[in-house]
Amino acid sequence: MVLIDQGLPSFDSVLSLPGATRALWTTLSSGLLALGLCFILGVPAAYWLGNRHAHTRIKKLAAVLLISALLTPPLVLGLVLAFIMAPTTLTGSWLNTIDSASNTFPALVLAELYEALPYFVLTAWTAFATIPSQWEEEAWVLHKTPWQTFRFVLWPAIRPGLLTATWMAWARIVGAFGSPVVVAYHPTALPVQIWITIEESGLPQALALALWLVLIGLPLPAWLTWKKGGLM
C-alpha cells in the first residue's frame, strides 16, 4: 500500500513535528468522549425509533434527517454547526455561558459527535427494529423491570448491531474533518493536523501522520467485527 510504503519511513519521526503528538492525544481523548456520548444519546433514540408504537410520521421524519446528515458533505455540516453554535443564536449563546462554542475541547467533542451520531443511530435503529414486540410484552407479563427487560431480553439480540454501530461511529469520529476544521480548529485533532502538515512539511510527512490516524481508527472496528464473527 502507498500509505505504508510512503508513511512508514517517517512513522516515528513525524511525531516530533510541532503539534503532532498533541493532535494524537487530542484525537484519542475527544474521540472516546464523543463515542461515549454517541452511546448515551444514540441507544435511547434508536430504541424509541425502533419501537413499533412510535409515531410513523415522526419515524419517517427522523429517517429523512438522519439520511440527509449522512449524505451531506462534511464541510457543509461544519458550516451548519458553526451557524448553530454562533453567539448570535440561542444555542450558541447558551453554550457560551458554559464555555466558548468554538476552538475549545468541548467544541471538538461536539463536532465529532455531530458527524458520528447519525451513523450510530441509524445502525442501532435497524438492530432494535428487528426485535419482535412480543418479546418485551412477554417480559412485562412476567413482571420484569425495564432494566431487566433490556439487559436479559433486548441486549443479547441487539448486541451485534450495537457493535456495528459503535465501530462505524468510532471510524467516523477519528476521521472527522469537515466540522472540526470549521468550529474546532484548535485544539487540533489528527485530521486537521494532517492537513496542516501537508501545507507546512509536505506529502511524505502527512502520509506518515495519516498512518497514525489509520492505526487509531481501525483496531476498534477490526476487534469488534472479530468478536461478532464477521459483518453478518
N, C-alpha and C positions, 0 to 999 in steps of 0.2 A: 504494500500500500504506500501511496505517496506520503501520507501523513506520517507513517512510521519511518520511512526511508529518509525523509527530509527533516522530520522533527526530532528523531532520536539523538542525532549528534549534539544537539543543543538542549537536550531534555533537562539536564541538571543545571547548566549554566544560565538558562533562561530565567530561573527564579531569582537570580541576582540583579535582574533589571529592576529599575525603580517601580515600585508598586505591584510587582508580580506576586510576591509571597503574600502580601496583604490581600490582594484580589482573590487568591486561592482560599484563604481562610474566610474571607467575606462571603464567598460563594457557598462554602460548606455551612457556615453558621446561619446565614439568611435562608439558605435552601432548606435546612432542616426545620426551621421555624415555619416557613411557608408550607412545607409538606404537612406539618402538624396541623396547621390551620385548615388546609385542604381536607384533612380527615375530619376535624371537628365540625366544620361547616358543611362539608360535602356529603357525609354519611346521612345526617338527618334530612337534608334536602333530597337526596336520592331515594331515601326510604319513602318520603311523602309522595314524591313523583311516581314511584313505582307502585304505590298503593292503589288498588282498583277503586277505592272510594274517593280518590282525589278528583276534583272537578276537571272534566275533559278539556274544556277551553283553556283553563289555566295550564294544564299539562302541554297542550299544543303551543301556547304562547312561550312557555319555558323552553320547549324543544327548539322553537324558531330562534329564540335569543341565544341559546347555547350553541346551536349550529352556526349562527351568524358570527359569534365570537371565535369559533374555530376557523372559519373561512376568511375572516377579516385579516388583512396584513398586520403583523405585529406592530409596525411603526404607527399605523393608523390607530391601533388600540392604545398605544402610548400617548398619542395626541389627545384621544378622547379622555384617557385617565388624567392627563395634565390639565385638561379643562375642568374635569370634575373636582380635582384637588386644588384648583386655583383659589387664592384667598378671597376672591370676589363671590365665590359660590357658597352655598350653605354648608356643603360637605367640607370644602376647603377651610372655611372659617372655623368650623368645629375642630378639624384636625389640627389647625394651627394653635388651638388652645392647649393641646397635648404636646405637640412637637411640630417642628417645621414639616410641612406637607411635601417638601421636595428636598432632594440632596441630603437625606438622612438615612440611617439604617432602617427605621420603620418604613420609610417610603420605599426602600428597595424591597423589603419583605412584601409590602402591599403590591408592588408592581409584579413581582414573581407570582404571588397568589392570584392576581388579576389575570395573568396569562395561563396559569395552570388549572385553575378551578373548573373551567368548563370541561376539560378533558376528564378530570376526576368524576365530576357529577354525571356526565353522560355515560361513562363506563359503569359506574356504580349503579346508576338508574337501571341499566339493562340487566344487571345482576339481580336487583330487587324485583324487577318486573317478571322474572321467570319463576318466582316462588308462588305456588298456589295459595290463594287466600284462605283455603280451608285449614292450612297448617296453623296459622295464627288463631283462627276461630276455635280449633280443637284445643289449643293450648289454653285459651281463655276459659273454655268449658271446664278444663281441669284445674282452674283457679291458679294458673301460673301468673306471676307478676310480669309486667312489660320487660323488665330486665331479664328474667328467666326465659321469656319467650325469645328475646333477641339472642341471648347467649347460647341457648341449647337447641333452638329451632331454626332461627334465621342465620346465625353466624356460620354454622357448618356449610350451609347452602350457598351463601354469598361470598365466602372467603376467597375462592378462586377469582371471582370478579373484582373483589376489592384489591387483591394483589395486583391484578392487571391495572386497575385504576391508579394504584399507588405508583407503580413504575412508570406509567405514562405521565403522571403528574411530575414525578421527580425528573425525568428526562426533559420535560418542558421547563421546569423551574431552573435547572442549572444552565440551560441554553437560552434563557430569556434575554432578549436584547432590545427589542423594539420599545417596550415600556420602560425598562430601566435606563436606557440611554436618554430618554426624554425627562423622566421625573426623578431619577436617582443616579445621575452621572457620578456623583460621589455619595457614599463610598463606592468605589469601583469594584464591580464583580468581574469574573473572568471573561465573559463575552465582550464586555465593553473594553476591558484591558487588552484583549486580543486586537480589537480594532485600533486602539491607541498604539500598540506595538507595531502593527503594520505600518502606520504613519511614521513612527519615530525610529524603528530599528529594522524594518524590512520584513519580507515574507518568511524567510527561514526561521527567524525568531518567533514570529507569530504562529507558525506551524508547530513549533515545539510547545508553545503555550496551549495551542489547540489540543495537543496530545494530552496535556494535563486535564483539560476540560473533558475529553472523552473518558479518561480514566476515572474521573469523578462521576460522570453521568451514567456510564454503562454497568458497573458492577452491581448496583442495586437491582436494575431491571433484569440482568442476567441471573442473579441469585434467586429473585422472586419467581422468574419463569422456570428455573430449575426446580424450585420447591413445588410448584403447582403441576409439574410434569409436562410442560410444553405450553403452547398457545391455546390449545383447546381444553 
